[in-house]
Amino acid sequence: MNIYVSNLSFNVQDEDLNGFFAEYGAVSSAKVIKDKFTGRSRGFGFVEMPDDAAAQKAIQELDGATVEGRAIKVSEAKPREERPSNGGGGRRNFGGGGGGNRW
């Protein structure tokens, strides 16, 4: 099961995240997401646990727990939604008027 963890302190590293969940069972991977330009934590991460029952127990017990003075949020990760490549929202006419030579 893939688990989403948010509101993490910027000091939390992959190993720390792994440690929080290892108490509940085997951890396949634990990754704090970092900003690609600065390398600084973005305050959330993902943990993968092969045993769904252990993962559910970890979610129930760790959601709302205080880690480094912050109440973390823990939930089952939802599949990432595909983003439209055209930028999404409804405004299709990007150019203005400006006469002539259209095709």
C-alpha positions in Angstrom: 0.0 0.0 0.0 1.2 3.5 -0.9 0.9 6.0 2.0 0.9 9.8 1.7 2.4 11.8 4.6 2.1 15.6 4.8 2.8 18.5 7.1 6.3 17.1 7.7 9.0 19.2 9.3 11.6 20.3 6.8 14.2 18.5 8.9 12.6 15.0 8.3 14.7 12.8 6.0 13.9 9.6 4.2 15.5 7.5 7.0 13.3 9.3 9.6 10.1 8.6 7.6 11.1 5.0 7.3 11.6 4.8 11.1 8.1 6.2 11.9 6.5 3.4 9.8 8.9 0.5 10.5 7.3 0.2 14.0 4.2 -1.1 12.3 5.7 -3.5 9.8 8.0 -3.9 6.8 8.6 -0.7 4.7 9.4 -1.1 1.0 10.4 2.5 0.5 10.1 5.9 2.3 10.8 9.1 0.3 10.6 12.7 1.4 9.8 14.8 -1.7 12.4 17.5 -2.3 12.3 20.7 -4.4 14.2 19.9 -7.6 16.0 23.3 -7.6 16.9 23.8 -3.9 17.0 20.2 -2.7 14.9 21.3 0.3 12.1 19.2 1.6 8.7 20.1 0.3 7.0 19.0 3.6 5.5 15.7 2.3 6.5 12.2 1.3 5.4 8.7 0.5 5.8 5.4 2.2 5.2 2.0 0.7 4.3 -0.9 2.9 3.8 -4.4 1.4 1.4 -5.5 4.2 -2.0 -3.7 3.8 -3.1 -4.5 7.4 0.1 -3.1 8.8 -0.2 0.0 6.6 -3.8 0.6 7.7 -2.7 0.3 11.4 0.2 2.8 10.7 -2.2 5.2 9.0 -4.7 5.1 11.9 -2.1 5.5 14.6 0.2 8.1 12.9 -2.4 10.4 11.4 -2.4 13.4 13.7 0.7 12.4 15.5 3.1 15.1 16.5 6.6 14.9 14.9 9.1 17.7 15.6 6.3 19.9 16.8 4.0 19.4 13.8 0.8 17.3 13.6 1.4 15.1 10.5 -1.4 13.9 8.2 -1.2 10.3 7.0 -3.6 8.8 4.5 -3.7 6.2 1.7 -2.1 7.8 -1.4 -4.5 8.3 -4.2 -3.3 7.7 -7.8 -1.9 10.7 -9.4 -4.3 12.4 -11.8 -3.3 13.0 -15.3 -2.9 16.7 -16.0 -4.1 18.0 -19.3 -1.2 19.2 -21.4 -3.0 22.3 -22.6 -3.1 23.9 -19.2 -6.7 23.0 -18.4 -9.2 25.6 -17.7 -11.5 26.7 -20.4 -9.8 29.7 -22.0 -9.1 28.6 -25.5 -8.6 31.9 -27.3 -5.1 33.0 -26.3 -4.5 35.5 -29.1 -6.4 38.6 -29.6 -7.8 40.1 -32.7 -5.1 41.7 -34.7 -6.2 41.2 -38.3 -5.1 39.5 -41.4 -3.0 36.4 -42.4 -4.6 33.8 -40.3 -3.9 30.8 -42.5 
